[in-house]
């Protein structure tokens, strides 16, 4: 029987899930801004301070800059302290989410002078969110963290990011969505068409971390209605493995044709699978796995998938473990960056971005709306500093740009108009 001890080890390392203290495992969302248009815009980063020198103190900070092509960016004189543990951008705001019981959802934005402001008067109290994701360009779906069979009833909430309120909520018994014998432990929430897709891991629920995971050779997704947030059915495919991971917001994406693709690492020590790392597809409007599509990316000989983000057309940006590498907890393990074509089933290494340690939860990526380029942030193995890279998507090349000073981790990158 295989046990999931990743989160338990993370708790011991960070201390009662004070995740800001382990910056590489600090979860945040860095998807494209879909909010209000403005005359000016800034790149926005969630970073963790080193706790000494130029950084001042440890903890999360929000940093912004007009330019990521060159220069340096420091917390000193730029950073706004943030008390929340995880963040998601929506409707031209950054929303901070707390961890542990009840806590506020706090909006941040940029005022007319270009300064970040915390909208404390607009806070809304909600339960801890183990999963969260966008729905449209004005809403955020949040799901509570429930892994034990003795506490199987979880709540989905629909947060209105325009009016700063909970629009509606609904509960689901996660001990029943896999047929009544297993505990479904959700690992993400994604919009697919007019439905909500929630990937599951399958455990026996024998403890607060999910217990024993003995069915790692199947991909599970629960489908929920919107806006009712009601559970409809579970779909599964025995060619894959678990997708997504707690707080990650990665593992599933919808392309410009409306087809959904899921990818799986099959690489974590406690969740290893007999199946190869790769992609599955759900064609638009079907709510079922496409039996005619399977992309065994591992057979290309470059390694197993670590994380991924959708770019444009048929292209995905993927971090892939070096051969023999695997996750060390939530993150860790050396990876290289590739642009993967899910139709031709080919992958091209972005050689200008050297091998680096896999970041916790998700990659730090921002994609321009026109699909011309993407931005990526990671730590250099040489000097241990964090840098941004500008990626030419069409040519699979990159150029190193902005350097972060006094920063021990970068967990999110997005843009806000003002």
N, C-alpha and C positions, 0 to 999 in steps of 0.2 A: 504494500500500500504506500502510495506516495503522498507526502505531506507538504502542504504549502506553508513554509516558514519564512518566506520572503518578508512579509509585512511585520512579522514578529521581530525579525532581526533588525528591520528598519526602525521599529519602535525603540528597541534597546539602544540603537546607535544614536537616534535623534532625541530620545527622551520624551515619552508620553506623546508621541506623534507631533512634537514640535518641529515640523518638517523644515522650517526655515533654517534650522541649524545645520541641515545636510543639504547644501544648495544644489548638488547635482541631482537630488531626488525631489526637488521642489516643483510640484506640478503646476502648469499654467497653460492657458490656451493662447495660441498666437495666430489664429486664422485671419483671413483677409477681412478688412474693415468693410462692412456693407451698410454703414449708416449714412448720416446726413453729409452732403457734399459741402465743402467750404473752399475759401480762396487759398488757405494755407493748410499745410499738414506737417505732422512730425512723426518720426519713428518713435515708438514707445517700447521700452524694455522693462521687464521685471528682473531685478538682479538681487544678489545676496552680498552684503558687505563682509569684508574679511575680518573686521573687528579690531583692526589696528592700522597705523599709518594713515594713508590718505582716506581710507574707508571710514574712519571714525568709529563706528560701532557695527556689530553684526546685525543681521535681520534683513527683511525685505525692503527694497527701495524701488520706487518708480523713477526711471530715467527717461529723458526725451532728448532728441537731437534732430536737426534738419538734415544732417548729412551722415551717411554711413560709409562713404567711399574712402575716407582717409581720416587721419587725426586720432585723437584720444577722447575718451569720455570717462569722467570720474564722478563718484557720488558727491564729493565735496563741491558745493556751489550749484549742484544740479539735482541731487537726489531728494525725493520726497519719501519719508519713512511710511511704510505701510504695515499695519499690524496683522493683516490677513495671511493665510497660508497658501491659498491658490487663487487664480485670477482667470477671468474670461472676458473677452471684448465683444460688445454687441451694441448696435445703434449708436456708434460713435462715443461709447463710454467704455471704461475699464471697470469691471465689477469684481470686488474682493470678496472671497468666501472664507468663512472661518471653519475650523475643525474642532469637534468635540461638543456633543449635545446640541443645544440651541445656540444660534449666533446670527449676527446681522449680515445681510447682503448689502455691501456698501458701494455706491457708484463714485467713480472718479472721472473728471474730464479736464479739458484745457480751457481756461478763460480767454477772453479777447486779447489779453496781453501775452498769451503764450505760456502762462504758468499753470501747473497742475493744481487742481483743487479737489478736496475730499468733500462730497456732498453728504455730510453727516445727517442732515435733516431728512434725507430721503432714504435712510436705512430701513430695511424690512427684516424682521426676525424670521428665521427658518431653521429647520433641523439640518444637521450636518449633511453635506452632499458628497457622496462617494463617486458619483458620476454626474456629468453635466455637459450640455452641448447646445448648439444653436438650433432654432426652428424659425425659418424665414429670416428676416432682418430686424425683427423687433422682439423676439421672444427667446428665452433660455429654458430648457428642460433640465430639471434637477432631480436626482434620485438619491434617497437615503442609503446608508451603508448597513446592510443586513446580511450576515453570513452564517449565523447559527440557526439550527433547526428549531431551537426553543424560542427564537425571536424572528420568525420568517416573514412577518408582514412589513413590507417596505412601502414607501410613499413616493410617487412621482408628483412634481410640482411644475406648473407652467408659470414662469416668471415673466411679467410684462416689463420689458426693458425700456419702454417709452414712458409708462406711467409709474414705474418703480413700485409695482405691487404684484402679489400672487393672484394670477387670473383665475386659476382653479387647481385642484389636486385630486388624486385618486390613489387608492391603495391596491396592492397585489400581494398575494401569499406566494412567496418565492419557493415554498416547498411543494407547490402543486404544478408549476409550469413545465416541469420535466417529467410529468406523469405520476407524481406523488411519492417517488422513492428516493429522489435526490434533491439537494438544495441548489437552486440556481443562484449563482453569485455574479451579479452583473458587472461588466467591465467597460461600459461606455454607453453613450446614447447619441443617436444620429438621425437626422431627417433623411428619409428616402421617399421621394414623391410626397404624398400627403399622409404618410405614416411615420411612426417612430420605431426605429430598430434599436434593440438593446441586446448586445452580445452577452452570452453567459459563459461562465465556467461551471462545471458540474462537480460538486463536492457532497460529502455525506452530512455536512453541517454539524459535526460533532464538537466543534469549538468555535470561538469567536472569529477565527481566521478562515473558517470554511471546512476545517477538518481534513479528511483524506480525499485526494483527487485521483480516482481510478479510471476515469473515462476521458483521457487526454487525446484520444484519436478521433474526436468528432468536433465539428464546428457547430455551435448552437447560437441562434438568434431568436429572441422574443419579439413579436410584432405587436405594437400598441396603436390604438386609434388616436387621432388628433381632431379636435381639442379635448375629447373626453378622457384621454389617457387610460383607456381600458385595454386590458390584455386580450388579444385575439387568438394568437396561436404561437407555437414554437416551430421553427424550421431547423433542420440539421443536415449535415453532410459528413459522411465518414471518410472523405478524402483529405480532410484538413485537421486542424487542432484548434485550441483556444485562440481567440482573437482579442485584441485590445488588452488593457490592463488598468487597474484601479487608478483613477484620476488622469488617465493618459490622453483621452480624446484622440486616439489613433487606432487603426486596425480596420477601418471602413471608410470609403469615400465614394461619392457619386460623380461620374464623369459628365462631360457636357452633353452627352446623348441621353442622360438619365439612368444609365446602367450603374448598379452598385458593385463595387469590387471590395473584397475582403482579403487581408493577407495575414499570415500566421508565421511565427518564428519557429515553433516546435523545438525550442532550444533551451528554455529555462530548466535548470537541473531538477526542480521539483515537479515540473509539468512537461517532461520530455515525451515525445510522441514517436510512434513507429512511422508516421507519415512524414513526407518531406516538406520542407518550408516552401510556401508558395502562395498562389492567388486562387480564389474562387469568384464566380460572378453570379449576380442576381439581375436578370434582365428587367428593364423598365416595365412596371405595371404587373409583374408576375407574382411577387412575394414568395418565390421559390428559388432554390439554387438551380443554376443552369447545368444540367448533366453533360452538356456538350463542351463545357469550358473548364479547363484545369491547367494552371501554369505552374509547373514544378521548377521554381527558380533555383533550387538547390542543385539541380542537374546541370546547370551551366558552369558549375565548378568554382564559383567565387565565394561561396559560403551561404549561411542562413540569414534570412531577413531579421533585422533588429527592430527598426521603426520605418514609417513611411508617411508621405504627404502627397496629395494630388497636386499636379502642376497645371496641365492643360491637355486637351485632345486625348491622346492615348498615353501620356507620359506621367510617370510618378517619380518622385524623389525618394530614394530608399537608402537608409544606412544598412549595410550588410556586414555581418561579423567576419573578421578574418578567419581563415580556416582554423579550426580547433578552438576558437574563442567561444565563450558563452556569457550570458548575463551573470553578474556578480550581485545578486539581489535584484532590486528593481532596475538598476542601470549597470554600467561597467562592461568591460570587455572591449577590445579594440575593434573599431569598425572603419570601413571606407564608404564613400558616398558615390552612388550611381544614379543615373537616369534610366528608368526601366520603361520599356514600351510593352504594354500589356496585350497588344494585338500581334506584333511581330515576335514577341517573346524574346526580345534581346535586351541587353543591359550594357550601358556605357559608363565607364568609370570617369568621375570628375577628378582628374589627376592633380589639379592645382590645390585641392583640399587634402592634406595628408591624413594618414590614419590617425584616429583620435579615440578617446574613450567615449563609449556610448553614454549619452545623457539619460538621466532618470525620466521615467514616464513617457516623454515624447521629445521629438526633435524640435529645435527652435528654428522655425521657418516662417517666412512671410512671402507670399506670391503676389506680384502686381496683377491688377485686374485684367490688363490686356495680355497677360501671359508671356510678356517679352522676357521677363527675368524674375528671379527669386532671390531671396536673401537667406543666409544660413549663419548661425552663430555656434561656435564650439571652442573648446580649449586646445591650445597648442601643447603638444607633448614636450616641445623643446624648452619653452620659457614659462609654461604653466599659466599663461595669460589667455584671456578670452578675446576672440576676434570675430568680426563679421566678414562674410564673403558674399560678393555679388555674383550670381550664377547666370550665365547665358544659357537659357533652356534649350534653344535650338542647336547650339554647338557643343553642349555639355562641357563648358569650360567655366572657370571661376577666377575671380581676382580678390585678393585679400584687401580689406579696408579698415574700418574702425577698430581701434584697440581699446579695451576696457581697462581702467586703472583702479586698483584697490577692490577688485570684485572677485569673489570666490565662486560665483555661479551666475549663469544667465538662464532663465527659465521661460521667457516669453518675449516675442517680438511682434508688434502690430503697428498700425498707423491710426492716428486720430486727426480729424480735420478741426480747424478752429477759425 
